[in-house]
Amino acid sequence: MTMNKYHPYIPNSEEEVEAVLLRSLGLTEVGELFRDVPSSVRLKRPLKIPESSSELEVERRIEEVLNENLSIKDLPVFLGGGFWPHYVPAAVEEVINRSEFLTSYTPYQPEISQGVLQALFEFQSMVAQLTGMKYSNCSMYDFSSALGEAARMAARVTGRLKILIPEFISPLRERVLKTYIEPAGMRVVKYPQENSTGQIDVEALEKLCDDKVAAVYLENPSYLGFVEEGVEPVEETTHSVGATLIVGVDPLSLGILRPPGDYGADIVVAEGQPLGLGLNYGGPGLGVMACRDPSLLRQMPGRIVGMTQTVEGDRPAFCLALQSREQHIKRERATSNICTNNALYAIAAAVYLSLLGSDGLAELGKTIAAKSRYAMEGLSSISKVEAPVFQAFHFKEFVVRIHAPIRIEDVNKRLLKHGVYGGLPLRSEFPNLGNAALLCVTEVHSKEDIDRLVDAIRLEVG
């Protein structure tokens, strides 16, 4: 038998081809390839794959399946907790779908990558201005990985191995943080927050801060939406022991809240998904990272684009000024192994911020805060609903607690019957909060959407 009639790169289920493959591997049957998979979890029947169909038939079947799905265009979604429903201007997708951005790889050769480099430089400049910091890299993978890298940066600069994190932190970020730092011999310790307001217990934080602390991590707004009002005491406590202050933010909140640079942050991290990226089935995200001090800049992972000028003509020119990857410097001196990151999304964020400008960002922040407040007031008018649970200023997200013999998960199921997608149940993440959920309200929610949410909960709970 000859194999010439079979294309080598196309999987083939012909018995003759299978026999040749098995002989070359020294096997008698395909099942031997999966001997390390327990038989108890193996499928005992053939796959339910239909007979071959025409292109038209396949297209119709796929459309039937897809039409069973619902999206944020079909009903208002009040789910947040890490990815949030925001409006994406058409110009953002138009720009990043241009082939020079969409298909470009890491701009190693600056002489042919000036467009991409300039766009990334603009992103860095906007992030630095937005956060009140001096330096920014041109993006990380997501919020969680940026936090993990920030913690390791702090450890390298201070020579210490302990990271203090808030009680009400995203469980996902906490897990990723531990994954990043534990191989380096580092550990996390949680500091408490007030049960009624969510504000940091500064006295407890002071007791935890010693000469072994590399960094104190503060989220503002927090994972649960409340804003920390006493940031100065936290900064003073952190720096009094020579530790690094890392602040996690919602970038859209900086249109109305003070930038972390104004209250002494050393490193700022954030999720850039609200900056024109959409939901995309939960990813990918965009990690934002900025820092204040040159010593931290030298420890920053990823890539930093710099602006210089041409030798002839003195025209502006751009290049990768700092690259701390193991491919460029000695491996033991590399700060990270990040390779091609989400540079396309960094460009999208730059386009988004350019479209809004400082006035537009402030207006958007006010709109989100006002709509969040309207939703909280409406929900708090229901006798069996507590909204918000934490008595503090909230931005975009807030915790709602149901005082009724009905689980929040069941409430969410009933809300779907009213054409509303509810919040994120918090029972497994924060059992002390009880029968609670995290709700998200943004600029995409109309007054009618919020009223529908309130009316639906009133019917099902009140």
C-alpha positions as CSV (number, residue, x, y, z in Angstrom):
1,M,0.0,0.0,0.0
2,T,1.2,3.5,-0.8
3,M,0.4,6.7,1.2
4,N,0.7,9.1,-1.7
5,K,-3.0,9.5,-2.2
6,Y,-3.4,10.8,1.4
7,H,-2.5,14.4,2.3
8,P,0.0,14.2,5.3
9,Y,-1.6,17.1,7.1
10,I,-5.3,16.1,7.0
11,P,-6.6,13.7,9.7
12,N,-8.0,10.6,8.1
13,S,-10.1,7.8,9.4
14,E,-9.5,5.4,6.6
15,E,-8.9,1.9,8.1
16,E,-5.8,1.4,5.9
17,V,-4.3,4.7,7.1
18,E,-5.1,3.9,10.7
19,A,-3.4,0.5,10.4
20,V,-0.2,2.1,9.0
21,L,-0.2,4.6,11.8
22,L,-0.7,2.0,14.5
23,R,2.1,-0.2,13.1
24,S,4.5,2.7,13.0
25,L,3.7,3.4,16.7
26,G,4.0,-0.3,17.7
27,L,0.3,-0.4,18.7
28,T,-2.6,-2.7,17.9
29,E,-5.5,-0.4,18.5
30,V,-6.3,3.3,19.0
31,G,-7.4,2.8,22.6
32,E,-3.8,2.1,23.6
33,L,-3.1,5.7,23.1
34,F,-5.3,6.6,26.0
35,R,-4.2,3.9,28.5
36,D,-3.4,6.6,31.0
37,V,-7.1,7.7,31.0
38,P,-9.1,5.7,33.6
39,S,-11.7,3.5,31.9
40,S,-14.3,4.8,34.2
41,V,-14.3,8.2,32.5
42,R,-14.0,7.0,28.9
43,L,-17.0,7.2,26.6
44,K,-18.3,3.6,26.0
45,R,-20.1,4.4,22.8
46,P,-19.3,6.0,19.4
47,L,-19.5,9.8,19.2
48,K,-22.9,11.0,18.0
49,I,-21.5,12.6,14.8
50,P,-24.1,13.0,12.1
51,E,-23.6,11.8,8.5
52,S,-21.9,14.3,6.2
53,S,-24.0,17.3,5.2
54,S,-24.0,20.0,2.7
55,E,-22.6,23.4,3.5
56,L,-26.1,24.8,3.5
57,E,-27.4,22.2,5.9
58,V,-24.4,22.7,8.2
59,E,-25.0,26.5,8.2
60,R,-28.7,26.1,9.0
61,R,-27.9,23.7,11.9
62,I,-25.3,26.0,13.4
63,E,-27.7,28.9,13.2
64,E,-30.4,26.9,15.0
65,V,-28.0,26.1,17.8
66,L,-26.7,29.7,18.1
67,N,-30.3,31.1,18.1
68,E,-30.8,29.3,21.4
69,N,-28.3,31.5,23.1
70,L,-29.0,34.9,24.7
71,S,-26.6,37.8,24.7
72,I,-26.5,41.3,26.3
73,K,-28.3,42.5,23.3
74,D,-31.3,40.3,24.1
75,L,-31.7,41.2,27.8
76,P,-30.2,43.5,30.4
77,V,-27.2,41.8,32.2
78,F,-26.3,42.9,35.7
79,L,-23.4,40.5,36.1
80,G,-19.9,41.8,36.7
81,G,-17.2,40.5,39.0
82,G,-14.3,40.8,36.6
83,F,-15.8,41.4,33.2
84,W,-18.4,44.1,32.8
85,P,-20.9,45.1,30.1
86,H,-19.8,48.4,28.6
87,Y,-20.5,50.1,25.3
88,V,-17.8,49.7,22.6
89,P,-17.7,52.6,20.1
90,A,-17.7,51.4,16.5
91,A,-14.5,53.3,15.8
92,V,-12.6,51.0,18.2
93,E,-13.2,47.8,16.2
94,E,-12.8,49.6,12.9
95,V,-9.3,50.7,13.9
96,I,-8.0,47.5,15.4
97,N,-9.4,45.4,12.4
98,R,-7.1,47.3,10.1
99,S,-4.6,44.7,8.8
100,E,-1.5,46.7,9.9
101,F,-2.7,46.3,13.5
102,L,-4.7,43.0,13.4
103,T,-1.9,40.9,11.8
104,S,1.2,42.5,13.2
105,Y,3.5,40.6,15.5
106,T,5.8,41.8,18.2
107,P,7.5,44.9,16.7
108,Y,11.1,43.7,17.0
109,Q,12.2,45.7,14.0
110,P,11.4,49.4,14.7
111,E,12.2,50.5,11.2
112,I,9.2,48.7,9.8
113,S,6.9,48.9,12.9
114,Q,6.6,52.6,13.6
115,G,2.8,52.6,13.4
116,V,2.3,49.9,16.0
117,L,5.1,51.3,18.2
118,Q,3.5,54.8,18.2
119,A,0.1,53.4,19.0
120,L,1.5,51.4,22.0
121,F,3.5,54.5,23.1
122,E,0.2,56.5,23.1
123,F,-1.4,53.7,25.2
124,Q,1.5,54.0,27.7
125,S,1.2,57.7,27.8
126,M,-2.6,57.6,28.5
127,V,-2.2,55.0,31.2
128,A,0.5,57.0,32.9
129,Q,-1.7,60.1,32.8
130,L,-4.8,58.3,33.9
131,T,-3.2,56.6,36.9
132,G,-1.0,59.6,37.9
133,M,2.2,57.5,37.5
134,K,5.4,58.2,35.6
135,Y,5.8,54.9,33.7
136,S,3.7,52.3,32.1
137,N,4.4,49.2,30.1
138,C,2.4,48.3,26.9
139,S,0.1,45.9,28.6
140,M,-0.1,42.6,30.4
141,Y,-2.4,39.6,30.0
142,D,-5.1,40.6,32.5
143,F,-5.7,42.1,35.9
144,S,-4.8,39.0,37.8
145,S,-1.4,38.4,36.1
146,A,-0.6,42.1,36.4
147,L,-1.1,41.8,40.2
148,G,1.0,38.7,40.4
149,E,3.8,40.5,38.5
150,A,3.5,43.6,40.6
151,A,3.9,41.6,43.8
152,R,7.1,40.0,42.4
153,M,8.4,43.4,41.4
154,A,7.9,44.6,44.9
155,A,9.7,41.6,46.3
156,R,12.7,42.1,44.0
157,V,13.0,45.7,44.9
158,T,12.6,45.3,48.7
159,G,14.1,41.9,49.1
160,R,11.1,40.8,51.2
161,L,8.6,38.0,50.7
162,K,5.3,38.9,52.4
163,I,2.4,40.5,50.6
164,L,-0.6,42.0,52.5
165,I,-3.9,41.8,50.6
166,P,-7.5,42.9,51.5
167,E,-10.1,40.7,53.0
168,F,-12.6,41.4,50.2
169,I,-10.4,40.6,47.2
170,S,-11.5,38.7,44.0
171,P,-11.0,35.0,44.7
172,L,-9.7,34.6,41.2
173,R,-7.1,37.4,41.6
174,E,-6.1,35.9,44.9
175,R,-5.5,32.4,43.4
176,V,-3.5,33.8,40.4
177,L,-1.5,36.0,42.8
178,K,-0.6,32.9,44.9
179,T,0.3,31.0,41.7
180,Y,2.7,33.7,40.7
181,I,4.4,34.3,44.0
182,E,4.5,31.0,45.9
183,P,7.3,29.5,43.6
184,A,9.4,32.5,44.6
185,G,9.0,31.6,48.3
186,M,6.5,34.5,48.9
187,R,3.3,34.3,50.8
188,V,0.1,36.4,51.2
189,V,-1.5,37.6,54.5
190,K,-5.0,39.1,54.5
191,Y,-5.7,42.3,56.5
192,P,-9.3,42.9,57.7
193,Q,-11.9,45.4,56.5
194,E,-14.9,46.8,58.3
195,N,-18.0,44.7,58.0
196,S,-20.4,47.6,57.8
197,T,-18.4,49.9,55.4
198,G,-15.8,47.8,53.8
199,Q,-13.1,50.3,54.8
200,I,-9.7,49.1,55.7
201,D,-9.0,48.5,59.4
202,V,-5.9,50.6,59.6
203,E,-5.0,49.6,63.2
204,A,-5.1,46.0,62.2
205,L,-3.0,46.8,59.1
206,E,-0.4,48.6,61.2
207,K,0.0,45.5,63.4
208,L,0.6,43.3,60.3
209,C,3.1,45.7,58.7
210,D,6.7,44.9,59.7
211,D,10.1,44.7,58.0
212,K,9.2,41.5,56.2
213,V,6.4,43.1,54.2
214,A,7.3,43.6,50.5
215,A,4.0,45.2,49.5
216,V,0.5,46.2,50.7
217,Y,-2.2,45.7,48.0
218,L,-5.2,48.0,48.0
219,E,-8.2,47.9,45.6
220,N,-10.0,51.1,45.0
221,P,-12.9,50.6,44.1
222,S,-12.8,47.2,45.7
223,Y,-13.9,43.9,44.1
224,L,-17.3,44.5,45.8
225,G,-17.6,48.0,44.4
226,F,-17.1,50.2,47.5
227,V,-14.6,53.0,47.4
228,E,-11.8,53.2,50.1
229,E,-12.0,56.7,51.6
230,G,-9.0,56.5,54.0
231,V,-6.2,55.9,51.5
232,E,-3.7,58.3,53.1
233,P,-3.3,56.3,56.4
234,V,-2.8,53.1,54.3
235,E,-0.1,54.8,52.3
236,E,1.6,56.2,55.4
237,T,1.5,52.8,57.1
238,T,2.9,51.0,54.1
239,H,5.8,53.4,53.5
240,S,6.6,53.7,57.1
241,V,8.0,50.1,57.0
242,G,9.7,50.5,53.6
243,A,7.0,48.5,51.8
244,T,5.6,49.1,48.3
245,L,2.0,50.2,47.9
246,I,0.2,48.4,45.0
247,V,-3.2,49.8,44.0
248,G,-5.7,48.0,41.8
249,V,-8.3,50.2,40.1
250,D,-11.2,50.2,37.7
251,P,-9.8,52.6,34.9
252,L,-13.2,54.1,34.3
253,S,-13.5,55.2,37.9
254,L,-10.5,57.4,37.4
255,G,-12.7,59.8,35.5
256,I,-14.2,60.9,38.9
257,L,-11.9,59.4,41.5
258,R,-8.4,60.6,42.4
259,P,-5.7,58.7,40.5
260,P,-3.5,56.4,42.7
261,G,-0.5,58.5,42.0
262,D,-2.1,61.3,44.0
263,Y,-2.1,59.3,47.2
264,G,1.3,57.6,47.0
265,A,0.8,54.4,45.0
266,D,4.1,52.9,43.8
267,I,2.5,50.4,41.4
268,V,-0.9,50.5,39.8
269,V,-2.6,47.5,38.2
270,A,-6.0,47.3,36.5
271,E,-8.2,45.3,34.1
272,G,-8.4,47.1,30.8
273,Q,-11.5,45.3,29.6
274,P,-13.8,48.3,30.2
275,L,-11.7,50.3,27.8
276,G,-13.5,49.3,24.7
277,L,-12.9,45.6,24.7
278,G,-16.3,44.1,25.1
279,L,-17.1,40.8,26.9
280,N,-15.8,38.3,24.3
281,Y,-17.2,35.3,26.3
282,G,-15.0,36.2,29.3
283,G,-11.7,37.0,27.7
284,P,-9.1,37.7,26.8
285,G,-8.6,40.7,29.1
286,L,-6.0,43.5,29.1
287,G,-3.6,43.9,32.0
288,V,-2.7,47.5,32.9
289,M,0.5,48.2,34.8
290,A,2.2,51.5,35.7
291,C,4.8,52.5,38.3
292,R,6.3,55.6,39.9
293,D,10.0,55.0,40.5
294,P,12.8,54.2,38.0
295,S,13.9,51.3,40.2
296,L,10.5,49.7,39.7
297,L,10.6,50.5,36.0
298,R,13.8,48.4,35.7
299,Q,11.9,45.5,37.3
300,M,8.7,45.9,35.2
301,P,7.8,42.9,33.1
302,G,6.8,43.0,29.5
303,R,7.8,45.8,27.1
304,I,8.2,49.5,27.3
305,V,8.0,51.5,24.1
306,G,10.2,54.7,24.1
307,M,10.2,57.7,21.8
308,T,13.4,59.1,20.3
309,Q,14.3,60.8,17.1
310,T,15.8,59.8,13.8
311,V,19.5,60.3,13.1
312,E,18.7,62.3,10.0
313,G,15.9,64.9,10.0
314,D,15.3,64.8,13.8
315,R,11.9,63.3,13.2
316,P,10.1,61.5,16.1
317,A,10.8,57.7,16.1
318,F,9.7,54.9,18.4
319,C,11.4,51.7,19.6
320,L,11.2,49.0,22.3
321,A,13.3,50.8,24.9
322,L,13.1,48.1,27.6
323,Q,12.5,44.5,27.2
324,S,12.9,42.3,30.2
325,R,12.2,39.0,28.5
326,E,14.3,36.0,28.9
327,Q,14.8,36.0,25.1
328,H,16.7,39.3,25.2
329,I,18.8,39.2,28.4
330,K,20.3,36.5,30.6
331,R,17.6,34.3,31.8
332,E,18.4,34.7,35.5
333,R,18.1,38.4,35.1
334,A,14.8,38.4,33.2
335,T,11.8,39.7,35.2
336,S,9.2,37.8,33.2
337,N,8.7,35.4,30.4
338,I,5.9,37.3,28.9
339,C,6.0,37.1,25.1
340,T,3.4,38.3,22.6
341,N,0.8,39.8,24.9
342,N,-2.4,41.6,24.2
343,A,-0.9,44.5,22.3
344,L,-3.9,44.6,19.9
345,Y,-6.2,45.2,22.9
346,A,-3.8,47.9,24.2
347,I,-4.3,49.7,20.9
348,A,-8.0,49.3,21.3
349,A,-7.8,50.8,24.7
350,A,-5.8,53.7,23.3
351,V,-8.4,54.3,20.6
352,Y,-11.2,54.2,23.3
353,L,-9.5,56.7,25.6
354,S,-8.7,59.0,22.6
355,L,-12.4,59.0,21.7
356,L,-13.6,59.8,25.2
357,G,-10.9,62.3,26.2
358,S,-10.7,63.6,29.8
359,D,-14.1,65.3,29.7
360,G,-15.8,62.2,28.2
361,L,-14.2,59.9,30.8
362,A,-15.4,62.1,33.6
363,E,-18.9,62.2,32.1
364,L,-18.9,58.4,31.8
365,G,-17.8,58.0,35.4
366,K,-20.6,60.3,36.6
367,T,-23.1,58.4,34.5
368,I,-22.1,55.0,35.9
369,A,-22.0,56.3,39.5
370,A,-25.5,57.9,39.1
371,K,-27.0,54.8,37.6
372,S,-25.5,52.6,40.2
373,R,-27.0,54.9,42.9
374,Y,-30.4,54.8,41.2
375,A,-30.4,51.0,41.2
376,M,-29.3,50.8,44.9
377,E,-32.1,53.2,45.9
378,G,-34.7,51.2,44.0
379,L,-33.6,47.9,45.4
380,S,-33.4,49.3,49.0
381,S,-37.1,50.2,48.7
382,I,-37.9,46.5,48.8
383,S,-38.6,45.4,52.4
384,K,-36.6,42.1,52.2
385,V,-33.7,43.5,50.2
386,E,-30.6,45.2,51.7
387,A,-28.8,47.4,49.1
388,P,-26.0,48.2,49.4
389,V,-24.7,45.9,52.1
390,F,-21.6,48.2,52.7
391,Q,-22.4,51.7,53.7
392,A,-19.9,53.6,51.4
393,F,-19.7,55.3,48.0
394,H,-19.9,52.7,45.3
395,F,-18.8,52.7,41.7
396,K,-20.4,50.4,39.2
397,E,-20.8,47.4,41.5
398,F,-22.5,46.8,44.9
399,V,-23.6,43.9,47.1
400,V,-27.3,43.1,47.5
401,R,-28.5,40.8,50.3
402,I,-31.9,39.1,50.3
403,H,-33.6,38.6,53.7
404,A,-36.0,35.9,52.6
405,P,-36.2,32.1,52.6
406,I,-35.1,32.0,49.0
407,R,-31.6,31.4,47.8
408,I,-30.0,34.1,45.6
409,E,-29.3,31.5,43.0
410,D,-33.0,30.7,42.8
411,V,-33.7,34.5,42.6
412,N,-31.5,34.7,39.6
413,K,-33.3,31.8,37.9
414,R,-36.6,33.5,38.4
415,L,-35.2,36.8,37.1
416,L,-34.6,35.2,33.8
417,K,-38.3,34.6,33.4
418,H,-38.7,38.4,33.6
419,G,-36.0,39.0,30.9
420,V,-33.3,40.0,33.4
421,Y,-29.9,38.4,34.1
422,G,-29.0,38.9,37.8
423,G,-25.8,39.4,39.7
424,L,-23.0,37.2,40.9
425,P,-23.9,35.0,43.9
426,L,-21.3,35.5,46.7
427,R,-22.2,32.6,49.0
428,S,-19.2,30.4,48.0
429,E,-16.7,33.3,47.8
430,F,-17.7,35.2,51.0
431,P,-20.0,33.1,53.2
432,N,-20.0,35.7,55.9
433,L,-22.1,38.0,53.6
434,G,-24.9,35.5,53.6
435,N,-27.6,35.3,50.9
436,A,-25.9,38.0,48.8
437,A,-25.0,38.8,45.2
438,L,-22.8,41.3,43.5
439,L,-24.7,43.5,41.0
440,C,-23.1,45.6,38.2
441,V,-24.7,48.7,36.7
442,T,-23.0,50.6,33.8
443,E,-23.7,53.1,31.1
444,V,-25.4,50.4,29.0
445,H,-28.2,50.0,31.5
446,S,-31.2,52.3,30.8
447,K,-33.6,53.6,33.4
448,E,-36.1,51.0,32.1
449,D,-33.6,48.2,32.5
450,I,-32.9,49.1,36.1
451,D,-36.7,49.5,36.8
452,R,-37.2,46.1,35.3
453,L,-34.6,44.6,37.6
454,V,-36.2,46.2,40.7
455,D,-39.7,45.3,39.7
456,A,-38.7,41.7,39.0
457,I,-36.9,41.3,42.4
458,R,-39.9,42.9,44.1
459,L,-42.3,40.4,42.6
460,E,-40.1,37.4,43.4
461,V,-38.8,38.4,46.9
462,G,-40.9,41.3,48.3
